[in-house]
């Protein structure tokens, strides 16, 4: 099966305007994402889909492949569908443009999930959570999967809820009283592989009730019967949501790369 990576990248952001062009160790963030995606062995192409000529020009300047898309898309999924609709790849991988630490083997792993299991419409990844503060951080999305690796639910809340290890006080504070080694909390890594027909279906589905509640687009797929296969990775990623995250990424790169 043929595969391509599409990186949705928009300039406007309420928390970090111009984020894709923010410099990380002297290079724009979008280049870090693009270069890491190019190292994957299974995709035949890597494309940046953007709504802004500044991002388009920056990608072209470092020799990357970019296409212009509409500015009014409601989500990254809609943006990659516009970029992919005239392409003939069987699998489209959505790599977020604010994930500069994404690794090539993570991209290959998502593609392998779809190649190896024809029941899966979407493939994604999870990582074991080892710090209690991540469990209760709503910005860290948690996932629960069944014994076959299919997602049962995604949430910003701590799932599963360990009743004997967790206390909610009267003033709504959450206290964790256990050992993390005794738990099975998993962080969702925001990379998605779509079968071509599933991506087309996602682009026309209406926002679902659970999606509105959690602000998690993957719940739209689940509410409409699309099965999401979840693989496990040991690699950590640092998504860039605000300027302070740039320093975290640079520290990681200067320490481990």
Order of alpha helices (4+ residues) and beta strands (2+ residues): beta-beta-beta-alpha-beta-alpha-beta-alpha-beta-alpha-beta-alpha-beta-beta-beta-beta-beta-alpha-alpha-alpha-beta-alpha
